[in-house]
């Protein structure tokens, strides 16, 4: 897995068009401080082909998660948001611009680091 840094964050989100119209596949709690999210998205670096992507959140300090059975029902028309706040990554479903809007999302994770791994669709 590749670590995602604060300097790469903007380009990462741009590459996947903020994950608009992506597909959530699974959400797995690995431990009290690790959560893995799997999704499918279009990759502009590959001619907008669909790829699978795993996001691994480590050193999780706060989260609100959705059951796996409800993931296919979540509309990602607005994509996802990942922002840096207080030296932590804040991930949420939907268009969020600050920590308050992140924490109002139906699903969010706040962690010290994020790693990602790409694989075929």
N, C-alpha and C positions, 0 to 999 in steps of 0.2 A: 504494500500500500504506500501511496505517496502522501507526504504531509502537505496540507494546504496552509500557506502562510498568509498573513494579512496583506502583503504586497501582491499576491496572486489572486486574491479574492475577487476583485472587480473583473479581471479577465476570465476567471473560471465561470462566474455567473453569466458573463456576456457570451462565452463560448456555447453555453447551453440555453441561451435566451431566457435566463432566470428560471429555467425549467418549466416554462409555460407549456401547458398541455402535456406535461410528462405523466407518467403512470407510476403510482406508488405500488410496490410489490410486497415488501415485508418490513416489519419492524421487530427487531430482536433485542431483548435486554440480555446482554452477555454477563454483566455483573452490576453491582450497585453504582459503578462509575463508568461503565461502558455500554453504549447503545449503537446498534448497527441498523442503518436504513438502506434498503435496496429499492432502486427505482429504475425506470427506463426513460430515456430522453433522447432528443435529437441533438446530434453533435455537429456544430458548424465546421469544426476542423476535419470532418469526414464527409463533407458534402451533404450534411443534414441527415445522414443515416442514423437509424435508431441504435443505441447501445445500452447496455446494462451498466449501472454504476452503483457501487456500494459506498456509503459514507459511514465512517467509524468515528463516533464521538467518544473522546476519552477525557477522564477527569470531569465527569458530568457533575454540575453543582445544582441544577434545577431542570425539571422536565415535566411536561404534560403530554402524555402519549395517547394514541388511539389504538383500539384493538385491531389486530390484523384482519379480522373479518370485515371491518368497516373501511379499510384502506381503499378498496376499489370504488367506494361511493364518494370519495373525496374529489372534489372538482379542483383541478390545478390550472384553471384558465388564467389565474393571476400568478402562477408559478410559486416559487419559494423565495424566501429572503434569508440571507446570511450576513450579519453585520458584526463588527467588532465593537465591544463595549467593555470598559474596565478590564482590558487585557483578556477578555474571553470572547469566544465565538457564540453568537446567538442565532440559532436557526429557527425558522418558523414557516408554516404553510401560509401562503398568501403574500401580498405586498405589504411589508412592514418597514418602518423607517426609524424606529427607536425601540428601546427596551420595553416601554409600556405597550406598544402595539404588538411586539413579539409575544409578550405574556398574555395577550388577549386572543392569540391565535388558538385554533382548535388543537394544534399539535406544535409543541416547541421543545427545543433542547438548548441548554446553555452549558458549554464545556470549555475546557482550557485548550483543547486541540481537536482538529478534524483531519482525518486521513481519507483518501479516496482510492478506489480501484476500479478501473474500466474493464469491461469484458464484452463479448459479443452478445447481441440481442438474443 
